[in-house]
């Protein structure tokens, strides 16, 4: 019996003995091709082209004959397996041979039948065979084009089969059997979160919680390195469950599908015929048929120049899916809406009958206010993404075919691209497929969209379809549909095969009999001149509104009556200039093509355009009072209209809205746009806006390269505000300056600015003075410097705040830090809890984060481990939305430290991950704190070697910053570890070095302003231990 293995390797055996003679790369490729296409005879010409695509036909056929002859010489029983005809070759299905691929397909088929029959035992048996047979990629040594779709097909089938088998075994509580399967899933796809989740649950059920936690950190590391994202909220919730419970976690229950009505397909009467795209349309149909069977998961990307027919093919695709009773989700990028976060997704979701869907994820209310905004603000962008993916997954389970179409992705905003990438990654195993279009040159100018396509291309998940110009015959066919009397030769040569150009030329012939065909824009402009006056008057307003517009808004901004509007819209529709939007609500119009809108827009003079945008902005500003979602449009039109004050104000408001839905890139661009307009305003108006915009920019996050520029702008703004007595602007500037330096760990600058701010704070109005004194004192306590002065500033700020009725969370936060520094743990807990409650009421997430962090530290130092764990569960989701700073890694490290206090042995791997993460992001103070605390735990548990390692590393980190408190605490732990290890002389020498180092910083090691109660106690303990260790040696500890 001849046996061929193709999964994971090429291996050929006969009666169990390997056949090594078939070693040539083309011989193996020929045999694999025949076996994989064994279902029917294969044309020799087709085989030759597939295996030797770079050779001329005759040479390729000669090569085929040669390799076929050699195979017949080398393979036993080949004549019984291979049917050879003059023009065809076929590997016989019933021959004395076996192939792992055939066994794979057979077992997969039987598993499907067992699933339909609800026979779990038989289904499991066949799926186990599938998992065993699939040992890796199909014929991995072959890179031919013909094998790539087959390789992806089997890969997807194996992925789904192994995932299904894992679910069955989990339901049957055979957790030990799930672990190798979930590991196999992750070897196949390291980004497959379902595999990580199954592995975490199974390790937990097997009693190995440390391994389960380690799997989460592996997942987090892989996703961040490969995708730049955190694990989904589902994975994070599982991680939190593992941290707080020792009981096994049950597998998730299957979700119920949504009952959704698929809209009936309706072909628009204005939809032009699909001409000259038979080859491309056949490729799209093949892609659609393959995806419908879930055989492949490539994203379809149609590329081409403007007017070449990309949108027309997507429209035909949408109609075809609907005719097959499938569901279509349609969104589009607009050049004018690149700063509208999630714009394409909002339009796509609104195209569904959302009011008929039960139990919509409440997080989607942040994008779709009409379904009700979420009761509480979102904690991170991942929750919003997961809500969207949950909705799409449930929709997919309600239909056999679902296609999400995104047109013109070169104009998608960064948030939309990120959600698209997230959806493509997580929905690969569902019936949802993605089809997109883009202009090639503009695509490279959108970094987010370009990165997405490059990533998909690298992972072989992109099927690209580049549209060439139509040939002469196709252009002539297109022209004949419109007017058979026109000779298409000249139109073809002048249009270059662009169908939009050709159609415009035909329309021009109808109007004039002859026309200059050298310029498409000129053709469109000539057609527009034939419109009636009212239609021509309305068009510039519509073009100024954007590619898509609402009729009533158009009437209002152009001061047009409804009757005149209806007549003009009717004419524009009949002329093919505009068409009703594809959105379900049907209350908008689109331009038939963006080139038409551009031509209209470019015909308007610059002064007139400015006035039009000015008027649109003014009108939208009034509407935005009842519909805040319009504020982004207000900012855009005000900016184009050069209404500098409104543009700056609206940009600020729009940026703050973007922060609420975690669209940081768009928020950053809006703040920069607003800052550009501030320079044109009088200082009394522009400076307050500038300081607020800079403060927002600091909250978003300032890159290292831009720190000096932003810092200089803030310092100049503060000086100007002081000179003009603009106290609110000055206060905002000071707050932003302090936060900027804190975020970038500029402790020396932060100390100096805090003291300067405190001096300045007493010279302004009490309400502003309270804010300045509060943040100055708070910054000093965070740095753990000048603690007496910090407390005095905070108490003064509290007195002022009480007088003016201001709630400033910086005050209780700073006082809580002072109390903790001095060892007054209960007072610290009360003050920090008050700060947390104030910040929560104000939805001030940065303040919530630092207040919770300080509460966790108080809990740890008071050995209230359960309280610390509970606070960490609140802290981590909030910290993870703070961007790429140290907040989230520190929160995770503190959580690991809490479990380390409870059980060092089992929590050690998780703590090591947290320490490594802090080290990798260069957070020396936080790293030193965690290491010193870990060393103290080690000493309590008599883990001397670990105590020494942790203390030595802590001291090394503390010396980077040269902070006396950190050095004292880490050094005291190291001295105690050396004593416990029986090395008193080294301990005494180390103690002297620490004392000398600290004295250089603060003159006296007992200075309570710089060394905390905890560090001082640790030093006293080290002193006492050293004396007890060798009282006769005369070791002297300086006081």
GUNU-618658 format. One line per 4 residues: number of its first residue (from 1); for each residue z, y, x of C-alpha. Coordinates in steps of 0.5 Angstrom, whole numbers. Each point is the difference from the previous one (the first is absolute). Layout:
NUM = Z:Y:X; ...;
This chain:
1 = 0:0:0; -2:7:3; 5:5:-1; -1:8:1;
5 = 6:5:0; -2:7:-1; 7:3:-1; 3:3:6;
9 = -5:-3:5; -6:-4:0; 2:-7:1; -5:-6:-1;
13 = 2:-8:0; -3:-6:-2; 5:-6:-2; 6:4:3;
17 = -3:1:7; -2:7:2; -8:2:1; 0:5:6;
21 = -7:0:1; -2:5:-6; 3:5:4; -6:5:1;
25 = 2:6:-5; -7:0:-4; 1:-7:-1; 7:1:-3;
29 = -3:6:-4; -6:-4:-3; 5:-6:-2; 5:5:-3;
33 = -6:3:-4; -3:-6:-2; 7:-3:-2; 2:7:-4;
37 = -6:0:-4; 0:-7:-2; -1:1:-7; -8:1:0;
41 = -6:-1:5; 0:6:5; -7:3:2; -1:-1:7;
45 = -2:8:1; 6:2:-3; 4:-4:5; -4:2:6;
49 = 1:7:-2; 8:0:-2; 1:-4:7; -5:4:4;
53 = -1:7:-3; -2:4:6; -6:-5:2; -7:1:-3;
57 = -1:-5:-6; -4:-5:4; 5:-1:6; 6:0:-5;
61 = -4:-6:-3; -1:-3:7; 8:0:1; 1:-3:-6;
65 = -4:-6:1; 3:-1:7; 7:1:-2; -1:-5:-6;
69 = -3:-5:5; 6:0:4; 5:-1:-5; -4:-6:-3;
73 = 1:-3:7; 7:2:1; 3:-2:-7; 1:-7:-3;
77 = -2:-1:-7; -4:6:0; -6:-2:-4; 5:-3:-5;
81 = 3:7:-1; -6:5:1; -6:0:-4; -6:3:4;
85 = -6:2:-3; -6:4:2; 2:7:-3; 8:-2:-1;
89 = 6:-3:3; 6:-2:-5; 7:-3:2; 1:-5:-5;
93 = 6:0:-4; 1:-7:-1; -1:-2:7; 4:-4:5;
97 = 4:6:2; 6:5:-2; 1:7:1; 7:4:0;
101 = -4:5:-4; -2:-5:-6; 7:-3:0; 3:7:-1;
105 = -5:2:-5; 1:-6:-4; 8:1:0; -1:7:-2;
109 = -4:-2:-6; 5:-6:-2; 6:5:1; -4:5:-5;
113 = -1:-5:-5; 7:-2:0; 2:7:-1; -4:0:-6;
117 = 3:-6:-2; 7:3:2; 2:-6:4; 4:2:6;
121 = 1:-6:3; -8:-1:1; -1:7:2; 5:0:5;
125 = -2:-6:3; -7:2:1; 2:7:2; 4:-3:6;
129 = -6:-3:2; -4:6:0; 6:3:4; 0:-5:5;
133 = -8:0:1; -1:7:1; 2:1:8; -3:7:1;
137 = -6:4:-1; -7:-4:-1; -3:-2:6; 3:6:4;
141 = -4:-1:6; -7:2:-4; -1:7:-1; -7:0:-4;
145 = -1:4:-6; -1:-6:-4; 7:-2:1; 4:6:-2;
149 = 0:0:-7; 1:-8:0; 6:1:4; 3:6:-4;
153 = -1:-4:-6; 4:-6:2; 5:5:3; 2:3:-6;
157 = 0:-7:-4; 5:-3:5; 4:7:0; 0:-1:-8;
161 = 2:-8:0; 5:1:5; 3:6:-4; 0:-4:-6;
165 = 3:-7:3; 6:5:3; 1:2:-7; 0:-7:-3;
169 = 5:-2:6; 5:6:-1; 0:-2:-8; 2:-7:2;
173 = 5:3:5; -3:-4:6; 2:6:4; -1:-4:7;
177 = -7:-1:-2; -2:7:-1; 2:2:6; -6:-3:4;
181 = -5:2:-5; 3:7:0; -1:0:7; -7:-2:-1;
185 = -2:5:-4; 3:5:5; -4:-3:5; -7:1:-4;
189 = 2:7:-2; 6:4:3; -1:5:-5; 2:-4:-6;
193 = 6:2:-3; 1:-6:-5; 0:-4:6; 6:4:3;
197 = 4:0:-7; -1:-8:0; 2:-1:7; 6:5:-1;
201 = 2:-3:-7; 0:-7:3; 4:1:7; 5:3:-5;
205 = 0:-6:-4; 1:-4:6; 6:4:2; -3:3:6;
209 = 1:7:-2; -1:3:7; -7:-3:0; -2:3:-7;
213 = 2:7:3; -4:-1:6; -6:-2:-4; 1:7:-4;
217 = 0:4:7; -6:-4:2; -4:2:-6; 2:7:1;
221 = -2:0:7; -7:-3:-2; -1:5:-5; 1:6:3;
225 = -4:-2:6; -6:-2:-3; 0:4:-7; 5:6:2;
229 = 4:-2:-7; 7:-3:-1; 1:-6:-4; -1:0:-8;
233 = 6:2:-4; 0:-8:-2; 1:-2:7; 5:6:1;
237 = 4:-2:-6; 0:-8:2; 3:3:7; 5:4:-4;
241 = 2:-7:-4; 1:-4:7; 4:5:3; 5:0:-6;
245 = 0:-7:-2; 1:-7:3; -3:-3:-6; -7:-3:-1;
249 = -5:5:-3; -4:-3:-5; -8:1:0; -3:5:-4;
253 = -2:-1:-7; -7:0:-2; -2:7:-3; -3:0:-7;
257 = -7:3:0; -2:6:-4; -4:-1:-6; -6:5:1;
261 = -6:2:-4; -6:0:5; -5:6:-3; -6:-2:-2;
265 = -6:1:5; -4:6:-2; -6:2:4; -1:8:0;
269 = -7:2:-3; 0:5:6; 1:-5:5; -6:-1:5;
273 = -4:-6:1; 2:-5:6; -6:0:4; -2:-2:7;
277 = 7:-3:1; -1:-7:-2; 2:-3:7; 6:5:0;
281 = 2:-2:-7; -1:-8:1; 5:1:6; 5:4:-5;
285 = -1:-6:-5; 1:-5:5; 7:4:3; 2:0:-8;
289 = -1:-7:-1; 3:-2:6; 6:4:-1; 1:-2:-7;
293 = 1:-7:2; 5:2:5; -4:-2:6; 0:6:4;
297 = 4:6:0; -5:5:4; 0:8:-2; -7:2:-2;
301 = -1:6:3; -7:4:-2; -2:5:5; -6:5:0;
305 = -2:7:0; 1:5:-6; -5:-2:-6; -2:-7:3;
309 = 3:-4:-6; 7:-2:2; 3:3:-7; -5:-4:-4;
313 = 1:-6:3; 8:0:-1; -2:2:-7; -4:-6:-1;
317 = 5:-4:3; 5:3:-5; -4:-2:-6; -1:-7:3;
321 = 7:-1:0; 1:2:-7; -5:-4:-2; 3:-6:3;
325 = 7:2:-4; 3:2:6; 4:7:1; -2:6:4;
329 = 4:5:4; -4:6:2; 2:6:4; -4:5:4;
333 = 2:4:6; -2:8:-1; -1:5:6; 4:5:-3;
337 = 6:-5:-2; 1:-2:7; 7:3:0; 2:-3:-7;
341 = 4:-6:1; -2:-7:-3; -5:4:-4; -5:-6:0;
345 = 5:-5:-2; 3:5:-5; -7:0:-3; -1:-7:0;
349 = 6:-2:-3; -1:5:-6; -6:-4:-1; 4:-5:-3;
353 = 3:-1:-7; 7:1:3; 3:2:-7; -2:-8:-1;
357 = 4:-3:6; 7:-2:-1; 5:1:5; -4:5:5;
361 = 4:1:7; 4:6:-1; -1:2:7; -8:2:-2;
365 = 3:6:-4; 0:3:6; -8:0:0; -1:0:-8;
369 = 5:4:-3; -3:-1:-7; 4:-7:0; 7:3:2;
373 = 2:2:7; 5:-4:3; 8:1:-2; 1:0:8;
377 = -4:3:6; -4:-5:4; 4:-2:6; -6:-2:4;
381 = -8:0:0; 1:-8:0; 3:0:-7; -6:4:-3;
385 = -5:-5:4; 4:-6:-3; -1:3:-7; -7:1:0;
389 = -1:-7:3; 4:-3:-5; -4:3:-5; -6:-2:3;
393 = 2:-8:1; 2:0:-7; -7:3:-3; -3:-5:5;
397 = 4:-6:-3; -3:2:-7; -7:-1:2; -5:-4:4;
401 = -3:5:4; 2:7:2; -3:5:4; 3:7:3;
405 = -6:5:1; 1:6:5; -6:4:1; 0:5:5;
409 = 6:-2:4; -2:5:6; 3:5:-5; 7:-4:-1;
413 = 6:3:1; 5:-3:5; 5:-3:-5; -6:-3:-4;
417 = -3:-3:6; 7:-3:2; 1:-3:-7; -7:-3:0;
421 = 2:-3:7; 6:-3:-3; -3:-3:-6; -6:-3:4;
425 = 5:-3:4; 5:-3:-5; -5:-2:-6; -5:-4:5;
429 = 3:-6:-4; -1:2:-7; -7:1:-4; 0:8:2;
433 = -6:2:4; -1:7:3; -7:3:1; -1:7:3;
437 = -5:5:2; -1:5:5; -4:5:4; 0:-3:7;
441 = 0:7:4; 6:3:-4; 4:-7:0; 1:1:7;
445 = 3:7:-1; 5:-3:-5; 5:-3:5; 4:-4:-5;
449 = -6:-3:-3; -4:-1:7; 7:-4:2; -1:-4:-6;
453 = -7:-2:0; 1:-2:8; 6:-4:-2; -3:-4:-5;
457 = -6:-1:4; 4:-2:6; 3:-6:-5; -7:-2:-2;
461 = 2:3:-7; -5:5:-1; -7:-2:-3; -4:6:2;
465 = -7:2:-4; -4:6:3; -5:2:-5; -7:2:4;
469 = -5:5:-3; -4:-3:-6; -7:-3:2; -6:3:-2;
473 = -1:-5:-6; 7:1:-3; -1:8:0; -6:-1:-3;
477 = 3:-4:-6; 6:5:0; -5:5:-2; -4:-4:-5;
481 = 6:-1:-4; 0:8:-1; -7:2:0; -5:-5:2;
485 = -6:5:1; 3:3:6; -2:-3:7; 6:-2:4;
489 = -3:0:7; 2:7:2; 6:0:-4; 2:-7:4;
493 = -2:3:7; 4:7:-1; 6:-3:-3; 1:-5:5;
497 = 1:-6:-5; 7:4:-3; 0:-2:-7; 3:7:-2;
501 = -5:4:4; -5:-4:-4; 2:1:-7; 1:8:2;
505 = -7:0:2; -2:-3:-6; 3:5:-5; -3:5:5;
509 = -7:-2:-2; 2:0:-7; 2:7:0; -5:3:5;
513 = -6:-5:1; 1:1:8; 6:1:4; 3:1:7;
517 = 3:-7:1; 3:2:7; 7:1:-2; 4:-4:-5;
521 = 5:6:-1; -6:5:-2; -3:-5:-5; 7:-1:-4;
525 = 1:8:0; -7:1:-3; 2:-5:-5; 6:4:-2;
529 = -4:6:-1; -3:-3:-6; 6:0:-4; 2:4:-5;
533 = 4:7:2; 7:-3:-3; -1:-7:4; -1:4:6;
537 = 6:5:-1; 4:-6:-1; -2:-5:6; 3:4:6;
541 = 7:0:-4; -1:-7:-1; -2:-1:8; 6:4:2;
545 = 5:-4:-4; -3:-6:4; -4:-7:-1; 4:-1:-6;
549 = 2:5:-6; 3:0:-7; -4:4:-5; 6:4:-3;
553 = 2:3:7; -7:1:2; 0:5:-7; 6:3:2;
557 = -1:2:7; -7:2:-2; 2:4:-6; -5:-4:-4;
561 = 0:-2:-8; 0:-7:-2; -6:1:-4; -4:2:7;
565 = 4:-5:4; -3:-6:-5; -7:3:1; 0:1:7;
569 = 3:-7:1; -5:-3:-4; -5:3:4; 3:-2:7;
573 = 1:-7:-3; -8:-1:-2; -2:3:7; 4:-5:3;
577 = 4:5:4; 7:-3:-3; 2:-6:-3; 7:-2:-4;
581 = 5:-3:5; 1:-7:0; 7:1:-1; 3:-4:-6;
585 = 3:7:-3; -7:3:0; 2:7:0; -4:2:7;
589 = -7:1:3; -2:-2:6; -6:3:4; -6:-5:0;
593 = 1:0:8; 4:4:4; -7:3:4; -1:3:-7;
597 = 7:4:0; -1:2:7; -7:3:-1; 3:4:-6;
601 = 6:2:4; -4:2:6; -4:5:-5; 6:4:-1;
605 = 1:6:4; 7:0:4; 3:6:-3; -1:-3:-7;
609 = 2:-7:2; 7:3:3; 1:4:-7; -2:-7:-4;
613 = 5:-4:4; 5:6:-1; -1:0:-7; 1:-8:-1;
617 = 6:0:4; 3:6:-4; -1:-4:-6; 2:-7:3;
621 = 7:3:2; 1:2:-7; -1:-8:-2; 4:-2:5;
625 = 6:3:-3; 0:-6:-5; -4:-5:4; 3:0:8;
629 = -5:-5:2; -6:6:0; 4:4:6; -5:-4:5;
633 = -6:3:-4; 3:7:0; 1:0:8; -7:-3:1;
637 = -3:6:-5; 5:5:3; -2:-2:7; -7:1:-1;
641 = 1:6:-4; 4:3:5; 5:2:-4; 5:-1:6;
645 = 7:1:-4; -2:-5:-5; -3:-5:5; 6:0:4;
649 = 5:-1:-6; -4:-5:-3; -1:-4:7; 7:0:1;
653 = 1:-3:-7; -5:-5:0; 2:-2:7; 7:-1:-3;
657 = -3:-4:-6; -3:-4:6; 6:-2:3; 3:-3:-6;
661 = -5:-5:0; 0:-1:7; -7:3:1; 2:3:7;
665 = -7:1:3; -2:4:-6; 6:4:0; -1:2:7;
669 = -7:2:-1; 3:4:-6; 5:4:4; -5:1:6;
673 = -4:3:-6; 5:4:-3; 2:3:7; -7:2:2;
677 = 1:5:-7; 7:2:2; -4:4:6; -4:4:-5;
681 = 7:3:-4; 4:5:1; 7:-2:4; 4:1:-6;
685 = -4:-5:-4; -3:-4:5; 6:-2:5; 4:-3:-6;
689 = -5:-4:-1; -2:-2:7; 7:-2:1; 0:-4:-6;
693 = -6:-4:2; 2:-1:7; 7:-3:-2; -4:-4:-5;
697 = -5:-2:6; 7:-2:4; 2:-4:-5; -7:-4:0;
701 = 1:-1:7; -3:4:6; -3:-4:6; 2:1:7;
705 = -6:4:2; 1:5:-6; 8:1:1; -1:6:5;
709 = -5:3:-5; 4:-1:-6; 7:2:4; -4:7:2;
713 = -2:1:-7; 7:-1:-3; 3:5:6; -5:5:-1;
717 = 1:0:-8; 8:0:1; -1:6:4; -4:4:-5;
721 = 4:-2:-6; 6:3:4; -4:6:1; -2:1:-7;
725 = 7:-3:-3; -4:-6:-4; 6:-4:0; -3:-6:-4;
729 = -5:0:5; 4:0:6; 5:-5:-3; -6:-5:-1;
733 = -3:1:7; 7:-1:3; 1:-7:-4; -7:-2:2;
737 = 1:2:7; 7:-4:1; -3:-6:-4; -7:0:5;
741 = 5:-1:6; 4:-5:-3; -6:-4:-2; -3:0:7;
745 = 7:-1:3; 0:7:4; 8:0:0; 0:6:5;
749 = -4:4:-4; 3:-2:-6; 7:2:2; -2:6:3;
753 = -4:2:-7; 6:-2:-4; 5:4:3; -5:6:0;
757 = -1:-1:-8; 7:0:-1; 1:7:3; -6:2:-4;
761 = 3:-3:-6; 6:5:-1; -5:6:0; -4:-2:-7;
765 = 2:-1:-7; 5:-5:-1; -5:-5:-4; -4:0:6;
769 = 6:0:5; 3:-6:-3; -7:-4:1; -1:2:7;
773 = 8:-1:2; -1:-7:-4; -6:-2:4; 3:3:7;
777 = 6:-4:-1; -3:-6:-2; -5:0:6; 6:0:4;
781 = 4:-5:-3; -6:-5:0; -1:2:8; 8:-1:0;
785 = 1:6:4; 4:6:-1; 4:-4:-5; 5:5:-1;
789 = -5:6:-1; -4:-4:-4; 6:-1:-5; 1:7:0;
793 = -7:2:-2; 0:-6:-5; 6:3:-4; -2:7:1;
797 = -7:-2:-4; 4:-4:-5; 4:6:-2; -6:4:0;
801 = -4:-5:-4; 6:-1:-5; 0:8:-1; -8:0:-2;
805 = 0:-7:-4; -4:-4:5; 0:-7:1; -2:-2:7;
809 = 0:-7:3; 0:2:7; 8:3:-1; 3:-7:-2;
813 = -5:-4:4; 2:4:7; 8:0:-2; -1:-8:-1;
817 = -3:0:7; 6:4:2; 5:-4:-3; -3:-7:3;
821 = 0:3:7; 7:1:-1; 2:-6:-3; 1:2:-7;
825 = -4:-6:-3; 2:1:-7; -1:8:0; -7:-1:3;
829 = -1:-5:-5; 1:4:-6; -4:6:3; -6:-4:2;
833 = 0:-3:-7; 0:7:-3; -6:2:4; -3:-6:-2;
837 = 1:1:-7; -2:8:1; -7:-2:3; -1:-6:-5;
841 = 0:6:-5; -4:4:3; -5:-6:2; 0:2:7;
845 = -2:-6:4; 1:2:7; 8:2:-2; 1:-6:-4;
849 = -3:-4:6; 5:3:5; 6:0:-4; -1:-7:-2;
853 = -1:-2:8; 7:4:1; 3:-4:-5; -2:-7:3;
857 = 3:2:6; 6:2:-3; 1:-7:-3; -2:-3:6;
861 = 5:3:4; 5:-1:-5; -2:-7:0; -2:0:-8;
865 = -5:-4:2; -2:-2:-8; 0:8:-1; -5:1:6;
869 = -5:-6:-3; 0:3:-7; -1:7:3; -6:-3:4;
873 = -3:-3:-6; -1:7:-2; -1:4:6; -6:-5:3;
877 = -5:2:-6; 1:7:1; 0:0:8; -7:-4:0;
881 = -3:6:-4; 2:5:5; -6:-1:4; -1:-3:7;
885 = 7:3:3; 6:-4:2; 3:0:-7; -2:-7:-3;
889 = 1:-3:7; 7:2:1; 1:-2:-8; -2:-7:2;
893 = 4:0:6; 6:2:-3; -1:-5:-6; -1:-5:6;
897 = 7:2:3; 4:-1:-6; -2:-7:-1; 1:-1:8;
901 = 7:3:-2; 1:-6:-5; -3:-5:4; -3:1:7;
905 = -3:-7:1; -5:0:-6; -1:8:0; -2:0:7;
909 = -8:-1:0; 0:6:-6; 4:4:5; -4:-1:6;
913 = -6:2:-5; 3:6:-2; 2:2:7; -7:-1:3;
917 = -3:4:-6; 5:6:2; -2:-1:7; -8:0:-1;
921 = 1:7:-4; 4:3:5; 6:2:-3; 5:0:5;
925 = 6:3:-4; 0:-5:-5; -2:-6:4; 6:2:4;
929 = 5:0:-6; -3:-7:-3; 1:-3:7; 7:3:1;
933 = 2:-3:-7; -3:-7:2; 4:0:6; 6:2:-4;
937 = -1:-6:-4; -2:-5:5; 7:2:3; 4:-2:-6;
941 = -4:-6:-1; 1:-2:8; -7:0:1; 1:3:7;
945 = -7:-1:3; -3:3:-6; 5:6:0; -2:1:7;
949 = -8:0:-1; 1:5:-6; 5:5:3; -4:0:6;
953 = -7:2:-4; 4:5:-4; 3:4:6; -8:0:3;
957 = -2:3:-7; 6:5:0; -2:2:7; -7:2:-2;
961 = 3:5:-5; 6:2:4; 4:1:-6; 8:-1:2;
965 = 2:-3:-6; -5:-6:0; 1:-1:8; 8:0:-2;
969 = -1:-5:-5; -5:-5:4; 3:1:6; 7:-2:-3;
973 = -3:-6:-3; -3:-2:7; 7:1:3; 3:-5:-5;
977 = -6:-5:1; 1:0:7; 8:-1:0; -1:-6:-5;
981 = -5:-3:5; 5:0:5; -3:6:4; 5:6:0;
985 = -2:3:7; -7:1:-3; 3:2:-7; 5:6:4;
989 = -7:2:4; -4:1:-6; 6:3:-4; 0:6:6;
993 = -7:1:-1; 0:1:-7; 6:5:0; -4:3:6;
997 = -6:1:-4; 3:2:-7; 4:5:4; -6:3:3;
1001 = -2:1:-8; 6:2:-3; 5:2:6; 5:-5:-3;
1005 = 0:-7:-3; 5:2:-6; -4:6:-2; 0:-2:-8;
1009 = -6:5:-1; -5:-5:4; 4:-7:0; 1:-4:-7;
1013 = 7:-3:-2; -4:-7:0; -2:1:7; 6:3:3;
1017 = 4:-6:-3; -5:-5:3; 1:4:7; 8:-1:-1;
1021 = -1:-7:-2; -4:-1:7; 5:4:4; 6:-5:-3;
1025 = -4:-6:1; -1:2:7; 7:1:2; 2:-6:-4;
1029 = -5:-4:4; 2:2:7; 6:5:0; 2:-1:7;
1033 = -7:2:3; 1:7:-2; -6:2:-4; 0:7:-2;
1037 = -3:2:-7; -1:8:0; 3:3:-6;
